């Protein structure tokens, strides 16, 4: 099998402790947060900051503790251990029983359910929490936000007259109206259909950036996190596994879980020999591991670039098994052949329309920036 390699991409710079230099205290600071439900440890030593004008996405599978962390920040759950500060103001410091109640924390909350007041108009919902302003100023503020989110025409309608997406826009306007230093969003787009979800995400991101508020957004969707976040905090089993810019988690993952959470991978096994792992997909450099170390090689489908070679037919070379168009990309199932006669089923994702016929012989080229080597979990 012919194997060639594309030039290696340069590694992104090491991510600083904050997305951008900002004045003043963090919008949210959580230190040493631990929480248990009976014998279950939901959060285990969480340290996390969200700065003004920054969107941090709390990403992870169901049950990893991300919603519990958000509820502790909002004061909807009692803090058992650790410290929470909002805009530099202490909210609680466990184990002290004294805590600032949720309604006094000055945070904007938005959930999957818009939870609008059915007896109030759209404008009435948005200005509900603006009692400190004069009526004319309240109306101006409400209409300004509704206009920014594209629902000003419905200002005097009632929630039941709006679509799900329109209701979410109104809920966002209501949360932003008091100009809180911190916004907490818990899976706010998961109940929307795909196309509408994309539009609402985009409008939400622009609204958050225009206000300058710090935002913590909980999601289980890696694509949503990549789209929305300045930084992603990836959780697993109650711990923060890796925190950084989207490009850092995607291109410089520190754990196999980080790689697999962001999409499908081809998984191959090997043993390090003279700083290299020899696999059916070619030789992969592994300079960080001692010779003899059993490793897993994780190769993203988009890392495998296919070049057709000759005509379809019976052969002993790597060849196409099935091709499928997925819209913006094509997914190709490949039977890869090694020089020792070994075979492996690999997936390649090619941009655009690329649909080689069954049994089409191909050459595999690897983009090393999307190939990752980790010591095998059972190697110890």
C-alpha contacts under 8 A as a table, 3 or more apart, distances in Angstrom:
res1	aa1	res2	aa2	distance
1	X	317	X	5.95
1	X	318	X	6.46
1	X	336	X	7.95
1	X	337	X	6.08
1	X	338	X	5.97
1	X	339	X	6.12
1	X	363	X	7.24
2	X	363	X	5.75
2	X	364	X	6.97
3	X	281	X	7.23
3	X	282	X	6.01
3	X	363	X	6.50
3	X	364	X	5.56
3	X	365	X	5.92
3	X	366	X	7.85
4	X	364	X	6.83
4	X	365	X	4.89
4	X	366	X	6.68
5	X	365	X	5.18
5	X	366	X	4.85
5	X	367	X	6.31
5	X	368	X	7.20
6	X	365	X	6.51
6	X	366	X	5.90
6	X	367	X	5.15
6	X	368	X	7.00
7	X	367	X	7.08
7	X	368	X	7.46
8	X	367	X	6.77
8	X	368	X	5.54
8	X	369	X	5.84
9	X	368	X	7.44
9	X	369	X	5.50
10	X	369	X	7.97
11	X	251	X	7.63
11	X	252	X	7.66
12	X	247	X	7.53
12	X	248	X	6.87
12	X	251	X	7.90
14	X	248	X	7.87
15	X	18	X	7.90
15	X	19	X	7.90
15	X	244	X	6.15
15	X	245	X	6.77
15	X	248	X	7.26
16	X	19	X	6.74
18	X	21	X	6.99
18	X	51	X	7.45
19	X	54	X	7.05
19	X	230	X	6.42
19	X	231	X	6.80
19	X	245	X	7.68
22	X	51	X	7.39
22	X	52	X	7.03
25	X	51	X	7.51
25	X	87	X	5.62
25	X	88	X	5.23
26	X	29	X	6.12
26	X	49	X	6.41
26	X	50	X	5.81
26	X	51	X	4.45
26	X	52	X	6.43
26	X	86	X	7.17
26	X	87	X	5.59
26	X	88	X	6.54
27	X	49	X	7.61
27	X	50	X	5.59
27	X	51	X	5.00
27	X	52	X	5.52
27	X	85	X	7.97
27	X	86	X	5.37
27	X	87	X	4.40
27	X	88	X	7.27
27	X	181	X	5.77
27	X	182	X	5.59
27	X	213	X	7.64
27	X	214	X	5.50
28	X	48	X	7.93
28	X	49	X	5.48
28	X	50	X	5.00
28	X	51	X	6.76
28	X	73	X	7.88
28	X	84	X	7.42
28	X	85	X	5.76
28	X	86	X	4.62
28	X	87	X	6.17
28	X	88	X	7.76
28	X	182	X	6.93
28	X	214	X	7.64
29	X	47	X	7.70
29	X	48	X	5.98
29	X	49	X	4.46
29	X	50	X	6.58
29	X	83	X	7.98
29	X	84	X	5.79
29	X	85	X	5.06
29	X	86	X	6.46
29	X	88	X	7.90
30	X	33	X	6.56
30	X	46	X	7.01
30	X	47	X	5.37
30	X	48	X	5.20
30	X	49	X	6.29
30	X	73	X	7.87
30	X	82	X	7.43
30	X	83	X	5.73
30	X	84	X	4.65
30	X	85	X	6.52
31	X	45	X	7.67
31	X	46	X	6.26
31	X	47	X	4.50
31	X	48	X	6.69
31	X	82	X	5.64
31	X	83	X	5.15
31	X	84	X	6.60
32	X	44	X	7.97
32	X	45	X	4.64
32	X	46	X	5.23
32	X	47	X	5.62
32	X	81	X	7.06
32	X	82	X	4.55
32	X	83	X	6.62
33	X	43	X	6.83
33	X	44	X	6.74
33	X	45	X	5.06
33	X	46	X	4.83
33	X	47	X	6.82
33	X	79	X	7.85
33	X	80	X	7.84
33	X	81	X	5.49
33	X	82	X	4.19
33	X	83	X	6.50
34	X	41	X	7.77
34	X	42	X	7.53
34	X	43	X	4.84
34	X	44	X	4.75
34	X	45	X	5.23
34	X	46	X	6.73
34	X	80	X	6.62
34	X	81	X	5.13
34	X	82	X	6.38
35	X	41	X	6.17
35	X	42	X	5.56
35	X	43	X	4.95
35	X	44	X	6.83
35	X	79	X	7.20
35	X	80	X	5.78
35	X	81	X	6.64
36	X	39	X	6.66
36	X	40	X	5.49
36	X	41	X	4.41
36	X	42	X	5.28
36	X	43	X	6.88
36	X	80	X	7.88
37	X	40	X	5.15
37	X	41	X	6.49
37	X	42	X	6.79
38	X	41	X	7.92
41	X	44	X	6.64
41	X	238	X	7.00
42	X	64	X	7.11
42	X	65	X	5.34
42	X	68	X	7.51
42	X	237	X	7.23
42	X	238	X	5.08
43	X	46	X	6.73
43	X	65	X	6.00
43	X	68	X	7.91
43	X	69	X	7.47
43	X	237	X	7.69
43	X	238	X	4.14
43	X	239	X	6.28
44	X	238	X	5.48
44	X	239	X	5.64
45	X	239	X	6.96
46	X	239	X	6.50
46	X	240	X	6.69
50	X	54	X	6.50
50	X	55	X	7.39
50	X	56	X	6.44
50	X	214	X	6.06
50	X	215	X	6.86
50	X	216	X	6.97
51	X	54	X	5.37
51	X	214	X	5.44
52	X	181	X	7.16
52	X	182	X	7.87
52	X	212	X	6.01
52	X	213	X	5.28
52	X	214	X	4.25
52	X	215	X	7.89
53	X	208	X	7.63
53	X	209	X	6.05
53	X	211	X	7.67
53	X	212	X	4.20
53	X	213	X	5.09
53	X	214	X	5.03
53	X	215	X	7.65
54	X	209	X	7.78
54	X	212	X	7.70
54	X	213	X	7.25
54	X	214	X	5.02
54	X	215	X	6.19
54	X	229	X	7.90
54	X	230	X	6.19
54	X	231	X	7.96
55	X	214	X	6.13
55	X	215	X	4.69
55	X	216	X	6.11
55	X	217	X	7.29
55	X	228	X	6.94
55	X	229	X	5.08
55	X	230	X	5.35
55	X	231	X	6.74
56	X	215	X	6.08
56	X	216	X	5.00
56	X	217	X	6.25
56	X	229	X	5.31
56	X	230	X	6.00
56	X	231	X	4.95
56	X	232	X	5.64
56	X	233	X	7.05
57	X	216	X	5.84
57	X	217	X	4.70
57	X	218	X	5.81
57	X	219	X	6.90
57	X	225	X	5.66
57	X	228	X	7.35
57	X	229	X	5.51
57	X	230	X	7.98
57	X	231	X	6.52
57	X	232	X	4.85
57	X	233	X	6.09
58	X	66	X	6.25
58	X	216	X	6.86
58	X	217	X	5.89
58	X	218	X	4.72
58	X	219	X	6.25
58	X	225	X	7.97
58	X	232	X	6.19
58	X	233	X	4.96
58	X	234	X	6.15
58	X	235	X	7.17
59	X	66	X	7.23
59	X	218	X	6.19
59	X	219	X	5.25
59	X	220	X	5.39
59	X	221	X	7.21
59	X	222	X	7.07
59	X	225	X	6.93
59	X	232	X	6.75
59	X	233	X	5.97
59	X	234	X	4.77
59	X	235	X	6.06
60	X	64	X	6.29
60	X	66	X	7.14
60	X	219	X	7.03
60	X	220	X	5.16
60	X	221	X	7.94
60	X	234	X	5.61
60	X	235	X	4.96
60	X	236	X	6.31
61	X	64	X	5.88
61	X	220	X	5.58
61	X	235	X	7.76
61	X	236	X	7.29
62	X	65	X	7.87
62	X	220	X	7.04
63	X	66	X	7.70
63	X	237	X	7.53
64	X	235	X	6.21
64	X	236	X	5.22
64	X	237	X	4.73
64	X	238	X	5.22
64	X	239	X	7.84
65	X	68	X	5.25
65	X	69	X	6.29
65	X	235	X	7.51
65	X	236	X	7.90
65	X	237	X	7.03
65	X	238	X	5.12
66	X	69	X	5.15
66	X	70	X	6.44
66	X	218	X	6.49
66	X	235	X	7.10
66	X	238	X	7.75
67	X	70	X	5.03
67	X	71	X	6.14
67	X	186	X	6.90
67	X	218	X	6.71
68	X	71	X	5.07
68	X	72	X	6.22
68	X	77	X	7.54
69	X	72	X	5.16
69	X	73	X	6.41
70	X	73	X	5.09
70	X	74	X	6.28
70	X	184	X	6.88
70	X	186	X	7.62
70	X	216	X	7.72
70	X	218	X	7.59
71	X	74	X	4.98
71	X	75	X	6.02
71	X	76	X	5.00
71	X	77	X	5.49
72	X	75	X	5.04
72	X	76	X	6.03
72	X	77	X	4.95
72	X	78	X	6.47
72	X	79	X	6.16
73	X	76	X	7.75
73	X	84	X	6.67
74	X	77	X	7.66
74	X	102	X	5.83
74	X	105	X	7.32
74	X	107	X	7.12
74	X	109	X	7.99
74	X	184	X	7.50
75	X	78	X	6.51
75	X	79	X	7.92
75	X	99	X	8.00
75	X	100	X	7.40
75	X	101	X	6.11
75	X	102	X	4.82
75	X	105	X	7.88
76	X	102	X	6.39
79	X	82	X	7.21
79	X	92	X	7.27
79	X	93	X	7.69
79	X	94	X	6.07
79	X	95	X	7.75
80	X	94	X	5.57
80	X	95	X	6.12
81	X	93	X	7.46
81	X	94	X	4.71
81	X	95	X	5.99
82	X	93	X	6.05
82	X	94	X	5.43
82	X	95	X	7.81
83	X	90	X	7.68
83	X	91	X	7.74
83	X	92	X	6.04
83	X	93	X	4.54
83	X	94	X	6.39
84	X	90	X	6.15
84	X	91	X	5.53
84	X	92	X	5.80
84	X	93	X	6.68
85	X	88	X	5.58
85	X	89	X	5.20
85	X	90	X	4.36
85	X	91	X	5.34
85	X	92	X	7.46
86	X	89	X	5.21
86	X	90	X	6.57
86	X	91	X	6.80
86	X	105	X	7.46
86	X	181	X	7.77
86	X	182	X	7.39
87	X	181	X	6.51
87	X	182	X	7.84
90	X	93	X	7.38
91	X	99	X	5.72
91	X	100	X	5.13
91	X	105	X	7.40
92	X	96	X	7.28
92	X	97	X	8.00
92	X	98	X	6.49
92	X	99	X	4.60
92	X	100	X	6.57
93	X	96	X	5.82
93	X	98	X	7.95
93	X	99	X	7.64
94	X	97	X	6.99
96	X	99	X	7.84
100	X	104	X	6.37
100	X	105	X	6.54
101	X	104	X	5.57
101	X	105	X	6.68
102	X	105	X	5.39
102	X	106	X	7.95
103	X	106	X	6.90
106	X	180	X	5.53
106	X	181	X	7.16
106	X	182	X	7.48
107	X	180	X	5.25
107	X	181	X	6.62
107	X	182	X	5.06
107	X	183	X	5.66
107	X	184	X	7.08
108	X	175	X	4.56
108	X	176	X	6.28
108	X	180	X	6.00
108	X	182	X	6.31
108	X	183	X	4.52
108	X	184	X	6.02
109	X	175	X	5.93
109	X	183	X	6.04
109	X	184	X	5.01
109	X	185	X	5.98
110	X	113	X	7.99
110	X	114	X	6.99
110	X	171	X	6.75
110	X	172	X	6.58
110	X	175	X	6.75
110	X	183	X	7.85
110	X	184	X	6.39
110	X	185	X	4.79
110	X	186	X	6.40
110	X	188	X	6.39
111	X	114	X	6.21
111	X	185	X	5.86
111	X	186	X	4.90
111	X	187	X	6.21
111	X	188	X	4.83
112	X	186	X	6.62
112	X	187	X	5.52
112	X	188	X	4.05
112	X	189	X	6.22
112	X	190	X	6.52
112	X	191	X	6.41
113	X	168	X	7.98
113	X	188	X	7.37
114	X	167	X	6.22
114	X	168	X	5.51
114	X	171	X	5.46
115	X	171	X	7.53
116	X	125	X	6.64
116	X	159	X	6.75
116	X	167	X	7.64
116	X	171	X	6.70
117	X	120	X	5.63
117	X	125	X	6.39
117	X	159	X	7.53
118	X	121	X	7.65
118	X	158	X	6.69
118	X	159	X	5.84
118	X	160	X	7.01
119	X	158	X	7.36
120	X	123	X	7.81
120	X	124	X	5.27
120	X	125	X	5.85
120	X	158	X	6.48
120	X	159	X	7.86
121	X	124	X	4.82
121	X	125	X	6.14
121	X	155	X	6.76
121	X	156	X	5.37
121	X	157	X	5.42
121	X	158	X	4.56
121	X	159	X	6.87
122	X	125	X	5.20
122	X	126	X	6.45
122	X	154	X	6.63
122	X	155	X	4.95
122	X	156	X	5.95
122	X	157	X	5.86
122	X	158	X	5.70
122	X	159	X	6.35
122	X	170	X	6.79
123	X	126	X	5.12
123	X	127	X	6.29
123	X	139	X	7.57
123	X	142	X	6.18
123	X	143	X	7.12
123	X	155	X	4.83
123	X	156	X	6.31
124	X	127	X	5.43
124	X	128	X	5.85
125	X	128	X	5.21
125	X	170	X	7.82
125	X	174	X	6.40
126	X	129	X	7.56
126	X	142	X	5.72
126	X	170	X	6.87
126	X	171	X	7.48
126	X	173	X	5.99
126	X	174	X	3.97
126	X	175	X	7.67
126	X	177	X	6.58
127	X	130	X	5.32
127	X	131	X	7.99
127	X	138	X	6.00
127	X	139	X	7.02
127	X	141	X	7.74
127	X	142	X	5.73
127	X	174	X	6.71
127	X	177	X	6.82
128	X	131	X	7.24
128	X	174	X	7.64
129	X	174	X	7.97
129	X	177	X	7.77
129	X	178	X	6.78
130	X	133	X	5.84
130	X	138	X	6.33
130	X	177	X	7.42
130	X	178	X	6.24
131	X	134	X	7.71
133	X	137	X	6.05
133	X	138	X	5.75
134	X	137	X	5.25
134	X	138	X	6.07
135	X	138	X	5.04
135	X	139	X	6.23
136	X	139	X	5.20
136	X	140	X	6.19
137	X	140	X	5.00
137	X	141	X	6.11
138	X	141	X	5.22
138	X	142	X	6.16
139	X	142	X	5.10
139	X	143	X	6.04
140	X	143	X	5.32
140	X	144	X	6.03
141	X	144	X	5.16
141	X	145	X	6.45
141	X	177	X	6.91
142	X	145	X	5.38
142	X	146	X	6.24
142	X	173	X	7.52
142	X	174	X	7.96
142	X	177	X	6.73
143	X	146	X	5.01
143	X	147	X	5.95
143	X	152	X	6.25
143	X	155	X	7.38
144	X	147	X	5.18
144	X	148	X	6.22
145	X	148	X	4.97
145	X	149	X	6.24
145	X	173	X	5.63
145	X	177	X	7.31
146	X	149	X	5.17
146	X	150	X	6.09
146	X	151	X	5.14
146	X	152	X	4.61
146	X	155	X	7.41
146	X	169	X	7.92
146	X	170	X	6.99
146	X	173	X	6.40
147	X	150	X	5.06
147	X	151	X	5.94
147	X	152	X	4.69
148	X	151	X	7.89
148	X	207	X	7.30
149	X	152	X	7.75
149	X	169	X	6.21
149	X	170	X	7.95
149	X	173	X	7.49
149	X	203	X	6.39
149	X	204	X	7.84
149	X	207	X	7.40
150	X	153	X	7.91
151	X	154	X	5.59
151	X	155	X	7.13
151	X	166	X	6.88
151	X	169	X	7.37
151	X	170	X	7.45
152	X	155	X	5.25
153	X	156	X	7.86
154	X	157	X	5.06
154	X	158	X	7.95
157	X	161	X	6.59
157	X	162	X	7.92
158	X	161	X	5.59
158	X	162	X	7.28
159	X	162	X	5.46
159	X	167	X	6.54
160	X	163	X	7.86
162	X	165	X	7.97
162	X	166	X	5.73
162	X	167	X	6.06
163	X	166	X	5.17
163	X	167	X	6.19
164	X	167	X	5.12
164	X	168	X	6.35
164	X	192	X	7.14
165	X	168	X	5.15
165	X	169	X	6.42
165	X	192	X	6.83
165	X	196	X	6.81
165	X	197	X	7.82
165	X	200	X	7.02
166	X	169	X	5.08
166	X	170	X	6.34
167	X	170	X	5.06
167	X	171	X	6.14
168	X	171	X	4.93
168	X	172	X	6.17
168	X	188	X	7.71
169	X	172	X	5.12
169	X	173	X	6.26
169	X	200	X	7.32
169	X	204	X	7.85
170	X	173	X	4.99
170	X	174	X	6.17
171	X	174	X	5.08
171	X	175	X	6.25
172	X	175	X	5.10
172	X	176	X	6.18
172	X	204	X	7.55
173	X	176	X	5.15
173	X	177	X	5.92
174	X	177	X	5.25
174	X	178	X	7.87
175	X	178	X	7.05
175	X	183	X	7.63
176	X	179	X	5.34
176	X	180	X	6.63
176	X	183	X	7.80
177	X	180	X	7.89
179	X	211	X	7.44
179	X	213	X	7.52
180	X	183	X	6.87
180	X	213	X	6.73
181	X	213	X	5.07
181	X	214	X	6.12
182	X	213	X	5.65
182	X	214	X	4.85
182	X	215	X	5.68
182	X	216	X	7.73
183	X	213	X	6.79
183	X	214	X	6.18
183	X	215	X	4.60
183	X	216	X	6.29
184	X	215	X	5.97
184	X	216	X	5.07
184	X	217	X	5.99
185	X	188	X	6.10
185	X	215	X	7.56
185	X	216	X	6.29
185	X	217	X	4.59
185	X	218	X	6.09
186	X	217	X	5.97
186	X	218	X	4.78
186	X	219	X	6.88
187	X	190	X	5.67
187	X	217	X	7.29
187	X	218	X	5.57
187	X	219	X	5.18
187	X	220	X	7.84
188	X	191	X	7.52
189	X	192	X	5.69
189	X	197	X	5.91
189	X	200	X	7.51
189	X	201	X	7.36
190	X	197	X	7.69
192	X	196	X	6.30
192	X	197	X	5.37
193	X	196	X	5.55
193	X	197	X	5.80
194	X	197	X	5.03
194	X	198	X	6.38
195	X	198	X	5.32
195	X	199	X	6.69
196	X	199	X	5.23
196	X	200	X	6.19
197	X	200	X	5.17
197	X	201	X	6.04
198	X	201	X	5.19
198	X	202	X	6.29
199	X	202	X	5.17
199	X	203	X	6.27
200	X	203	X	5.15
200	X	204	X	5.92
201	X	204	X	5.07
201	X	205	X	6.09
201	X	228	X	7.42
202	X	205	X	5.24
202	X	206	X	6.38
203	X	206	X	5.27
203	X	207	X	6.15
204	X	207	X	5.08
204	X	208	X	6.11
205	X	208	X	5.21
205	X	209	X	6.16
205	X	228	X	6.38
206	X	209	X	5.18
206	X	210	X	6.07
207	X	210	X	5.19
207	X	211	X	6.41
208	X	211	X	5.42
208	X	212	X	6.42
208	X	213	X	6.35
208	X	214	X	7.99
208	X	215	X	7.62
209	X	212	X	5.34
209	X	213	X	7.21
219	X	222	X	7.78
219	X	224	X	7.39
219	X	225	X	6.95
221	X	224	X	5.30
221	X	225	X	6.37
222	X	225	X	5.04
222	X	226	X	6.14
222	X	261	X	7.35
222	X	262	X	5.76
223	X	226	X	5.07
223	X	227	X	6.17
223	X	262	X	7.84
224	X	227	X	5.09
224	X	228	X	6.04
225	X	228	X	5.25
225	X	229	X	5.49
225	X	232	X	6.74
225	X	246	X	7.82
226	X	229	X	5.80
226	X	232	X	7.71
226	X	246	X	5.55
229	X	232	X	6.08
229	X	245	X	7.66
229	X	246	X	7.14
230	X	245	X	5.94
230	X	246	X	7.18
231	X	243	X	6.90
231	X	244	X	5.07
231	X	245	X	4.33
231	X	246	X	6.16
232	X	243	X	5.61
232	X	244	X	5.55
232	X	245	X	6.00
232	X	246	X	6.08
232	X	249	X	7.80
233	X	240	X	6.44
233	X	241	X	7.58
233	X	242	X	6.05
233	X	243	X	4.34
233	X	244	X	6.72
234	X	240	X	5.79
234	X	241	X	5.66
234	X	242	X	5.47
234	X	243	X	6.25
234	X	258	X	7.73
235	X	238	X	6.48
235	X	239	X	5.49
235	X	240	X	4.51
235	X	241	X	5.45
235	X	242	X	7.45
236	X	239	X	5.47
236	X	240	X	6.52
236	X	241	X	6.28
240	X	243	X	7.10
241	X	258	X	7.99
242	X	249	X	7.19
242	X	253	X	7.87
242	X	254	X	7.22
242	X	258	X	7.82
243	X	249	X	7.53
244	X	248	X	5.89
244	X	249	X	6.37
245	X	248	X	5.18
245	X	249	X	6.60
246	X	249	X	5.40
246	X	250	X	6.16
247	X	250	X	5.10
247	X	251	X	5.70
247	X	252	X	7.63
248	X	251	X	5.35
248	X	252	X	5.07
248	X	253	X	6.92
249	X	252	X	5.47
249	X	253	X	4.94
249	X	254	X	7.86
249	X	258	X	6.95
250	X	253	X	6.08
250	X	258	X	7.75
250	X	259	X	6.97
250	X	262	X	7.22
251	X	369	X	6.85
251	X	370	X	6.86
253	X	256	X	7.36
253	X	258	X	5.68
253	X	259	X	6.15
254	X	258	X	6.99
255	X	258	X	5.46
255	X	259	X	7.00
255	X	374	X	7.43
256	X	259	X	5.19
256	X	260	X	6.34
256	X	298	X	7.86
256	X	374	X	6.87
257	X	260	X	5.25
257	X	261	X	5.92
258	X	261	X	5.32
258	X	262	X	6.72
259	X	262	X	5.74
259	X	263	X	7.14
259	X	265	X	7.81
259	X	298	X	7.79
260	X	263	X	5.41
260	X	264	X	6.03
260	X	265	X	6.37
261	X	264	X	7.91
263	X	300	X	7.76
264	X	300	X	6.63
264	X	301	X	7.18
265	X	298	X	5.94
265	X	299	X	5.41
265	X	300	X	4.58
265	X	301	X	6.14
266	X	297	X	7.97
266	X	298	X	5.66
266	X	299	X	4.93
266	X	300	X	6.11
266	X	301	X	6.74
266	X	346	X	6.08
266	X	347	X	6.72
267	X	296	X	6.66
267	X	297	X	5.73
267	X	298	X	4.78
267	X	299	X	6.46
268	X	279	X	7.07
268	X	296	X	5.82
268	X	297	X	5.03
268	X	298	X	6.53
269	X	279	X	7.36
269	X	294	X	7.48
269	X	295	X	5.94
269	X	296	X	4.72
269	X	297	X	5.96
270	X	277	X	5.85
270	X	278	X	6.58
270	X	279	X	6.42
270	X	294	X	5.92
270	X	295	X	5.48
270	X	296	X	6.47
270	X	297	X	7.32
271	X	277	X	5.76
271	X	278	X	7.53
271	X	291	X	7.55
271	X	292	X	5.68
271	X	293	X	5.50
271	X	294	X	4.44
271	X	295	X	5.80
272	X	275	X	5.87
272	X	276	X	5.34
272	X	277	X	4.81
272	X	278	X	7.79
272	X	286	X	6.86
272	X	289	X	6.93
272	X	290	X	6.83
272	X	291	X	4.91
272	X	292	X	5.22
272	X	293	X	5.37
272	X	294	X	6.57
272	X	295	X	7.16
273	X	276	X	5.24
273	X	277	X	6.19
273	X	278	X	7.95
273	X	291	X	4.96
273	X	292	X	6.19
274	X	291	X	5.85
275	X	285	X	6.05
275	X	286	X	5.09
275	X	287	X	4.77
275	X	288	X	7.65
275	X	289	X	6.93
275	X	290	X	7.17
275	X	291	X	6.48
276	X	283	X	6.42
276	X	284	X	5.56
276	X	285	X	4.42
276	X	286	X	5.13
276	X	287	X	7.08
277	X	283	X	5.69
277	X	284	X	5.05
277	X	285	X	6.22
277	X	286	X	6.52
278	X	282	X	6.02
278	X	283	X	4.50
278	X	284	X	6.32
279	X	282	X	5.14
279	X	283	X	6.01
279	X	284	X	7.40
279	X	338	X	7.97
280	X	336	X	6.89
280	X	337	X	6.67
280	X	338	X	4.90
280	X	339	X	7.91
280	X	342	X	7.29
280	X	343	X	7.30
280	X	344	X	7.19
281	X	336	X	7.23
281	X	338	X	7.54
281	X	364	X	7.43
286	X	289	X	5.99
286	X	373	X	6.69
287	X	290	X	7.76
289	X	293	X	6.49
289	X	375	X	7.72
290	X	293	X	5.83
293	X	375	X	6.83
293	X	379	X	7.32
294	X	375	X	6.09
294	X	376	X	5.70
294	X	379	X	6.00
295	X	373	X	6.56
295	X	374	X	5.48
295	X	375	X	4.27
295	X	376	X	4.53
295	X	379	X	7.84
296	X	373	X	5.84
296	X	374	X	5.42
296	X	375	X	6.21
296	X	376	X	5.44
297	X	371	X	7.08
297	X	372	X	5.78
297	X	373	X	4.66
297	X	374	X	6.67
298	X	371	X	5.79
298	X	372	X	5.13
298	X	373	X	6.33
299	X	303	X	6.43
299	X	304	X	7.78
299	X	370	X	6.27
299	X	371	X	4.60
299	X	372	X	6.50
300	X	303	X	5.23
300	X	304	X	7.35
300	X	348	X	7.97
300	X	370	X	5.85
300	X	371	X	6.58
301	X	304	X	5.65
301	X	346	X	7.86
301	X	347	X	5.31
301	X	348	X	4.29
301	X	349	X	4.97
302	X	305	X	7.01
302	X	348	X	5.88
302	X	349	X	4.61
302	X	350	X	6.33
302	X	370	X	7.63
303	X	348	X	7.35
303	X	349	X	7.76
303	X	365	X	7.98
303	X	366	X	5.54
303	X	367	X	4.75
303	X	368	X	7.11
303	X	369	X	7.71
303	X	370	X	5.35
303	X	371	X	6.95
304	X	347	X	7.80
304	X	348	X	5.23
304	X	349	X	7.09
304	X	364	X	6.25
304	X	365	X	5.81
304	X	366	X	5.06
304	X	367	X	6.64
305	X	348	X	6.79
305	X	349	X	7.67
305	X	350	X	6.74
305	X	364	X	5.85
305	X	365	X	5.01
305	X	366	X	6.29
305	X	367	X	7.59
306	X	348	X	7.47
306	X	350	X	7.78
306	X	362	X	6.00
306	X	363	X	5.74
306	X	364	X	5.07
306	X	365	X	6.37
307	X	362	X	5.32
307	X	363	X	5.08
307	X	364	X	6.63
307	X	365	X	7.73
308	X	356	X	7.67
308	X	360	X	6.82
308	X	361	X	6.02
308	X	362	X	4.41
308	X	363	X	6.44
309	X	360	X	7.40
309	X	361	X	5.28
309	X	362	X	5.04
309	X	363	X	6.60
310	X	360	X	7.59
310	X	361	X	6.50
311	X	360	X	6.16
311	X	361	X	6.94
312	X	357	X	6.92
312	X	358	X	6.94
312	X	359	X	5.02
312	X	360	X	4.07
312	X	361	X	6.25
313	X	359	X	5.72
313	X	360	X	6.82
313	X	361	X	7.95
314	X	359	X	7.02
315	X	361	X	7.77
316	X	337	X	7.26
317	X	336	X	7.48
317	X	337	X	5.89
317	X	361	X	6.16
317	X	362	X	7.55
318	X	334	X	7.02
318	X	335	X	5.55
318	X	336	X	4.44
318	X	337	X	4.97
318	X	361	X	5.69
318	X	362	X	5.77
318	X	363	X	6.97
319	X	334	X	5.76
319	X	335	X	5.46
319	X	336	X	6.70
319	X	358	X	7.72
319	X	359	X	5.26
319	X	360	X	5.24
319	X	361	X	4.13
319	X	362	X	5.40
320	X	323	X	7.37
320	X	332	X	6.89
320	X	333	X	6.06
320	X	334	X	4.64
320	X	335	X	6.29
320	X	356	X	7.08
320	X	357	X	6.93
320	X	358	X	5.31
320	X	359	X	5.03
320	X	360	X	5.24
320	X	361	X	6.51
320	X	362	X	7.17
321	X	332	X	7.46
321	X	333	X	5.31
321	X	334	X	5.44
321	X	335	X	6.41
321	X	358	X	5.26
321	X	359	X	6.06
322	X	332	X	5.84
322	X	333	X	5.12
322	X	334	X	7.36
322	X	357	X	7.60
322	X	358	X	5.93
323	X	330	X	7.10
323	X	331	X	5.92
323	X	332	X	4.46
323	X	333	X	6.36
323	X	354	X	7.96
323	X	355	X	5.36
323	X	356	X	6.56
323	X	357	X	7.29
323	X	358	X	7.59
324	X	330	X	5.67
324	X	331	X	5.20
324	X	332	X	6.31
324	X	355	X	6.81
325	X	328	X	7.97
325	X	329	X	6.43
325	X	330	X	4.42
325	X	331	X	6.36
325	X	353	X	6.50
325	X	354	X	7.50
325	X	355	X	7.16
326	X	329	X	5.42
326	X	330	X	5.39
326	X	331	X	6.86
327	X	330	X	7.10
327	X	352	X	7.21
327	X	353	X	7.81
328	X	351	X	6.46
328	X	352	X	5.11
328	X	353	X	7.52
329	X	349	X	6.46
329	X	350	X	5.60
329	X	351	X	4.45
329	X	352	X	4.62
329	X	353	X	6.48
329	X	354	X	7.85
330	X	349	X	5.59
330	X	350	X	5.17
330	X	351	X	6.25
330	X	352	X	6.25
330	X	353	X	5.92
330	X	354	X	5.75
330	X	355	X	7.01
331	X	347	X	6.84
331	X	348	X	5.80
331	X	349	X	4.63
331	X	350	X	6.50
332	X	347	X	5.75
332	X	348	X	5.12
332	X	349	X	6.31
332	X	350	X	7.71
332	X	355	X	7.59
333	X	345	X	6.93
333	X	346	X	5.96
333	X	347	X	4.82
333	X	348	X	6.51
334	X	345	X	5.78
334	X	346	X	5.15
334	X	347	X	6.02
334	X	348	X	7.20
335	X	343	X	6.55
335	X	344	X	5.74
335	X	345	X	4.87
335	X	346	X	6.40
336	X	343	X	5.46
336	X	344	X	5.20
336	X	345	X	6.29
336	X	346	X	6.78
337	X	341	X	6.33
337	X	342	X	5.86
337	X	343	X	4.68
337	X	344	X	6.83
338	X	341	X	5.32
338	X	342	X	5.08
338	X	343	X	6.18
339	X	342	X	7.28
350	X	353	X	7.80
350	X	354	X	6.52
351	X	354	X	7.26
356	X	360	X	6.31
357	X	360	X	5.49
367	X	370	X	5.88
367	X	371	X	7.10
368	X	371	X	5.06
369	X	372	X	7.98
375	X	379	X	6.86
376	X	379	X	5.18
377	X	380	X	7.17
